[in-house]
Amino acid sequence: MKQIRQVNIHEAKTHLSALVEQAAAGEPFIIAKAGRPLVVVNPYSLPEPRPRAGFLNDRISIPADFDRMGEDEIANLFGSAL
């Protein structure tokens, strides 16, 4: 198993851009203070997007007259007929 590089805080501040580029390329590193590890910097990967549009395809059906369903009942509730 490959050992993760450890850098002190001063070195991390001085070389942050290069260290971040290396971490993004898959080489994580540890930032330490007085030789004591504090944090691990790893590459960030975006989660896979979850499908949204059409996620209920083939699971439900919508009647052709959906927008007119219950129209008589609604008209009666408001005291007018359409």
N, C-alpha and C positions, 0 to 999 in steps of 0.2 A: 504494500500500500504506500502510495506517495505521500510524503510528509508535506503539510501545508506550511508555506512560508510565513514567518512571523516578523513583523516590523514594529518598531517603537512609534509612539505617537509623533515625535518630531519628524522621523523619516516619512511617516504616512502623510503628514501635512506638506512636507517638502516635495514629495513625489506623488501626490494624490492622483493627478491625471493619468500618469503612467500606470499606477497600481490599479486604478479603476478599469482602464483599458484591458489590462491583463486579466482581471477578475471577469470582465465581460466576455473575454475569450476562453473562459473556462479554467482559469488559474486562481482559485480563491486564496485569500490571505487572512492572517490574524493580526489585529492591532493590539499591541501590548503596552502596558505602562509599568515601568520598573521591572520588566521581565515577566510580568503577570498578564496572561491573556485576558483581554476584555471583550472583544467582539470578533466575529468572523464575517468577512465580506465575501459574499457569493454572487455569482451572476444571477440576475433576475430573469425569470421567464414568465411571459404573460400566460394566463390560463387559457385553455382552449375555449373559444367562444361557444356558448350554448346556442343551438339552433332555436330561433323564435318564430320566424315567419313560416307558416304552414305546419307548425308542430303538431296540430291535431288532424292533419290530412288523413283521410281514410278511417278516422275514429269517430267522427260525428258527421251528421248531414244537416244541412239547413234547407228548410222548405223554400220553394220559389216565392211563395207569398209571405215570407217572413215579416216584411215591413208592413203588412196589412193585417197580421194576426191580432185578434182581439179588438179590432177597430170599432165594432158595434158596442162592445161592453165599455170601452173607453168613452165613446161618444155619449152613452147613457149616463155615465158617471158625471160628465160635465154638462148634462142637460141639453145636448143637441145631437141630432143625427146627421151623419155624413152622407 
